[in-house]
Amino acid sequence: MKKRLHIFVSGKVQGVSFRHNARELAEKLPLVGWICNLRDGRVEILVEGEDHKIQEFLSWCYKGPIEAVVQDVVFDFEKPEGDFFDFRITYQE
């Protein structure tokens, strides 16, 4: 069953390749969506895919890459919309 998850990760999560590692994992699983750095230091992620793959991705978010220090992960499940075809790093305007 397809799921969509909106995630906010805080801590030392910028400047530690969090986005690039997340994209690699998403492509491997495979999942679709996007990830971006927020001005307040958090990382925001919107990811969609099979439930068990989403859970695996979410578990990874609690630790991130080796250089990261994750302090908090906040997430909400949303209705999957099927409007993504890949997983991208995006940039806040």
Biotite code that builds the C-alpha atoms (Angstrom):
import biotite.structure as struc

atoms = struc.array([
    struc.Atom([0.000, 0.000, 0.000], chain_id="A", res_id=1, res_name="MET", atom_name="CA", element="C"),
    struc.Atom([1.320, 3.447, -0.941], chain_id="A", res_id=2, res_name="LYS", atom_name="CA", element="C"),
    struc.Atom([1.928, 6.045, 1.751], chain_id="A", res_id=3, res_name="LYS", atom_name="CA", element="C"),
    struc.Atom([3.079, 9.660, 1.851], chain_id="A", res_id=4, res_name="ARG", atom_name="CA", element="C"),
    struc.Atom([5.093, 11.017, 4.748], chain_id="A", res_id=5, res_name="LEU", atom_name="CA", element="C"),
    struc.Atom([5.983, 14.634, 5.514], chain_id="A", res_id=6, res_name="HIS", atom_name="CA", element="C"),
    struc.Atom([9.071, 14.771, 7.754], chain_id="A", res_id=7, res_name="ILE", atom_name="CA", element="C"),
    struc.Atom([10.990, 17.521, 9.567], chain_id="A", res_id=8, res_name="PHE", atom_name="CA", element="C"),
    struc.Atom([14.412, 16.592, 10.970], chain_id="A", res_id=9, res_name="VAL", atom_name="CA", element="C"),
    struc.Atom([16.267, 18.873, 13.382], chain_id="A", res_id=10, res_name="SER", atom_name="CA", element="C"),
    struc.Atom([19.714, 18.898, 14.940], chain_id="A", res_id=11, res_name="GLY", atom_name="CA", element="C"),
    struc.Atom([23.039, 19.006, 13.132], chain_id="A", res_id=12, res_name="LYS", atom_name="CA", element="C"),
    struc.Atom([21.484, 18.013, 9.812], chain_id="A", res_id=13, res_name="VAL", atom_name="CA", element="C"),
    struc.Atom([22.764, 20.682, 7.426], chain_id="A", res_id=14, res_name="GLN", atom_name="CA", element="C"),
    struc.Atom([26.290, 20.641, 6.029], chain_id="A", res_id=15, res_name="GLY", atom_name="CA", element="C"),
    struc.Atom([26.665, 16.914, 6.762], chain_id="A", res_id=16, res_name="VAL", atom_name="CA", element="C"),
    struc.Atom([25.418, 15.450, 3.434], chain_id="A", res_id=17, res_name="SER", atom_name="CA", element="C"),
    struc.Atom([22.015, 14.612, 4.934], chain_id="A", res_id=18, res_name="PHE", atom_name="CA", element="C"),
    struc.Atom([20.151, 15.501, 1.727], chain_id="A", res_id=19, res_name="ARG", atom_name="CA", element="C"),
    struc.Atom([22.510, 13.596, -0.550], chain_id="A", res_id=20, res_name="HIS", atom_name="CA", element="C"),
    struc.Atom([22.470, 10.476, 1.616], chain_id="A", res_id=21, res_name="ASN", atom_name="CA", element="C"),
    struc.Atom([18.675, 10.655, 1.901], chain_id="A", res_id=22, res_name="ALA", atom_name="CA", element="C"),
    struc.Atom([18.376, 10.885, -1.887], chain_id="A", res_id=23, res_name="ARG", atom_name="CA", element="C"),
    struc.Atom([20.644, 7.846, -2.341], chain_id="A", res_id=24, res_name="GLU", atom_name="CA", element="C"),
    struc.Atom([18.542, 5.833, 0.110], chain_id="A", res_id=25, res_name="LEU", atom_name="CA", element="C"),
    struc.Atom([15.278, 6.967, -1.492], chain_id="A", res_id=26, res_name="ALA", atom_name="CA", element="C"),
    struc.Atom([16.539, 5.957, -4.939], chain_id="A", res_id=27, res_name="GLU", atom_name="CA", element="C"),
    struc.Atom([17.682, 2.574, -3.601], chain_id="A", res_id=28, res_name="LYS", atom_name="CA", element="C"),
    struc.Atom([14.369, 1.739, -1.905], chain_id="A", res_id=29, res_name="LEU", atom_name="CA", element="C"),
    struc.Atom([12.823, 3.193, -4.378], chain_id="A", res_id=30, res_name="PRO", atom_name="CA", element="C"),
    struc.Atom([10.837, 6.162, -3.082], chain_id="A", res_id=31, res_name="LEU", atom_name="CA", element="C"),
    struc.Atom([9.823, 9.447, -4.703], chain_id="A", res_id=32, res_name="VAL", atom_name="CA", element="C"),
    struc.Atom([9.486, 12.995, -3.407], chain_id="A", res_id=33, res_name="GLY", atom_name="CA", element="C"),
    struc.Atom([11.868, 15.743, -2.344], chain_id="A", res_id=34, res_name="TRP", atom_name="CA", element="C"),
    struc.Atom([14.146, 17.018, 0.416], chain_id="A", res_id=35, res_name="ILE", atom_name="CA", element="C"),
    struc.Atom([15.348, 20.535, 1.237], chain_id="A", res_id=36, res_name="CYS", atom_name="CA", element="C"),
    struc.Atom([17.204, 22.530, 3.883], chain_id="A", res_id=37, res_name="ASN", atom_name="CA", element="C"),
    struc.Atom([15.108, 25.057, 5.771], chain_id="A", res_id=38, res_name="LEU", atom_name="CA", element="C"),
    struc.Atom([16.387, 28.450, 6.887], chain_id="A", res_id=39, res_name="ARG", atom_name="CA", element="C"),
    struc.Atom([15.837, 27.491, 10.548], chain_id="A", res_id=40, res_name="ASP", atom_name="CA", element="C"),
    struc.Atom([18.392, 24.648, 10.289], chain_id="A", res_id=41, res_name="GLY", atom_name="CA", element="C"),
    struc.Atom([15.953, 21.768, 9.855], chain_id="A", res_id=42, res_name="ARG", atom_name="CA", element="C"),
    struc.Atom([15.603, 19.459, 6.869], chain_id="A", res_id=43, res_name="VAL", atom_name="CA", element="C"),
    struc.Atom([12.144, 18.998, 5.336], chain_id="A", res_id=44, res_name="GLU", atom_name="CA", element="C"),
    struc.Atom([11.242, 15.839, 3.422], chain_id="A", res_id=45, res_name="ILE", atom_name="CA", element="C"),
    struc.Atom([8.160, 14.732, 1.512], chain_id="A", res_id=46, res_name="LEU", atom_name="CA", element="C"),
    struc.Atom([8.406, 11.093, 0.525], chain_id="A", res_id=47, res_name="VAL", atom_name="CA", element="C"),
    struc.Atom([5.987, 8.660, -1.095], chain_id="A", res_id=48, res_name="GLU", atom_name="CA", element="C"),
    struc.Atom([6.105, 4.921, -1.728], chain_id="A", res_id=49, res_name="GLY", atom_name="CA", element="C"),
    struc.Atom([5.313, 1.508, -0.324], chain_id="A", res_id=50, res_name="GLU", atom_name="CA", element="C"),
    struc.Atom([4.578, 1.447, 3.404], chain_id="A", res_id=51, res_name="ASP", atom_name="CA", element="C"),
    struc.Atom([7.475, -0.813, 4.452], chain_id="A", res_id=52, res_name="HIS", atom_name="CA", element="C"),
    struc.Atom([9.939, 1.255, 2.388], chain_id="A", res_id=53, res_name="LYS", atom_name="CA", element="C"),
    struc.Atom([8.616, 4.476, 3.951], chain_id="A", res_id=54, res_name="ILE", atom_name="CA", element="C"),
    struc.Atom([9.159, 2.962, 7.406], chain_id="A", res_id=55, res_name="GLN", atom_name="CA", element="C"),
    struc.Atom([12.746, 2.026, 6.498], chain_id="A", res_id=56, res_name="GLU", atom_name="CA", element="C"),
    struc.Atom([13.400, 5.568, 5.264], chain_id="A", res_id=57, res_name="PHE", atom_name="CA", element="C"),
    struc.Atom([11.866, 7.083, 8.408], chain_id="A", res_id=58, res_name="LEU", atom_name="CA", element="C"),
    struc.Atom([14.053, 4.877, 10.629], chain_id="A", res_id=59, res_name="SER", atom_name="CA", element="C"),
    struc.Atom([17.125, 6.142, 8.782], chain_id="A", res_id=60, res_name="TRP", atom_name="CA", element="C"),
    struc.Atom([16.014, 9.760, 9.407], chain_id="A", res_id=61, res_name="CYS", atom_name="CA", element="C"),
    struc.Atom([16.449, 9.220, 13.157], chain_id="A", res_id=62, res_name="TYR", atom_name="CA", element="C"),
    struc.Atom([20.194, 8.699, 12.680], chain_id="A", res_id=63, res_name="LYS", atom_name="CA", element="C"),
    struc.Atom([21.043, 10.185, 9.257], chain_id="A", res_id=64, res_name="GLY", atom_name="CA", element="C"),
    struc.Atom([24.570, 10.053, 7.851], chain_id="A", res_id=65, res_name="PRO", atom_name="CA", element="C"),
    struc.Atom([27.525, 9.509, 10.178], chain_id="A", res_id=66, res_name="ILE", atom_name="CA", element="C"),
    struc.Atom([28.317, 13.243, 10.515], chain_id="A", res_id=67, res_name="GLU", atom_name="CA", element="C"),
    struc.Atom([24.729, 14.155, 11.509], chain_id="A", res_id=68, res_name="ALA", atom_name="CA", element="C"),
    struc.Atom([23.430, 14.602, 15.047], chain_id="A", res_id=69, res_name="VAL", atom_name="CA", element="C"),
    struc.Atom([19.658, 14.182, 14.844], chain_id="A", res_id=70, res_name="VAL", atom_name="CA", element="C"),
    struc.Atom([17.836, 15.753, 17.776], chain_id="A", res_id=71, res_name="GLN", atom_name="CA", element="C"),
    struc.Atom([14.223, 15.392, 16.681], chain_id="A", res_id=72, res_name="ASP", atom_name="CA", element="C"),
    struc.Atom([12.091, 13.912, 13.916], chain_id="A", res_id=73, res_name="VAL", atom_name="CA", element="C"),
    struc.Atom([8.521, 15.139, 13.461], chain_id="A", res_id=74, res_name="VAL", atom_name="CA", element="C"),
    struc.Atom([6.330, 13.527, 10.828], chain_id="A", res_id=75, res_name="PHE", atom_name="CA", element="C"),
    struc.Atom([2.772, 13.241, 9.570], chain_id="A", res_id=76, res_name="ASP", atom_name="CA", element="C"),
    struc.Atom([1.235, 10.766, 7.190], chain_id="A", res_id=77, res_name="PHE", atom_name="CA", element="C"),
    struc.Atom([-0.631, 12.347, 4.292], chain_id="A", res_id=78, res_name="GLU", atom_name="CA", element="C"),
    struc.Atom([-2.768, 11.026, 1.467], chain_id="A", res_id=79, res_name="LYS", atom_name="CA", element="C"),
    struc.Atom([-0.527, 9.786, -1.371], chain_id="A", res_id=80, res_name="PRO", atom_name="CA", element="C"),
    struc.Atom([-1.063, 11.792, -4.535], chain_id="A", res_id=81, res_name="GLU", atom_name="CA", element="C"),
    struc.Atom([1.270, 10.079, -6.996], chain_id="A", res_id=82, res_name="GLY", atom_name="CA", element="C"),
    struc.Atom([2.585, 13.381, -8.317], chain_id="A", res_id=83, res_name="ASP", atom_name="CA", element="C"),
    struc.Atom([6.316, 12.548, -8.106], chain_id="A", res_id=84, res_name="PHE", atom_name="CA", element="C"),
    struc.Atom([8.428, 10.474, -10.476], chain_id="A", res_id=85, res_name="PHE", atom_name="CA", element="C"),
    struc.Atom([11.784, 10.651, -8.690], chain_id="A", res_id=86, res_name="ASP", atom_name="CA", element="C"),
    struc.Atom([13.400, 11.908, -5.486], chain_id="A", res_id=87, res_name="PHE", atom_name="CA", element="C"),
    struc.Atom([14.962, 15.373, -5.743], chain_id="A", res_id=88, res_name="ARG", atom_name="CA", element="C"),
    struc.Atom([16.965, 17.765, -3.679], chain_id="A", res_id=89, res_name="ILE", atom_name="CA", element="C"),
    struc.Atom([15.104, 21.060, -3.808], chain_id="A", res_id=90, res_name="THR", atom_name="CA", element="C"),
    struc.Atom([15.987, 24.520, -2.576], chain_id="A", res_id=91, res_name="TYR", atom_name="CA", element="C"),
    struc.Atom([13.923, 26.892, -0.470], chain_id="A", res_id=92, res_name="GLN", atom_name="CA", element="C"),
    struc.Atom([13.206, 30.218, -2.168], chain_id="A", res_id=93, res_name="GLU", atom_name="CA", element="C"),
])
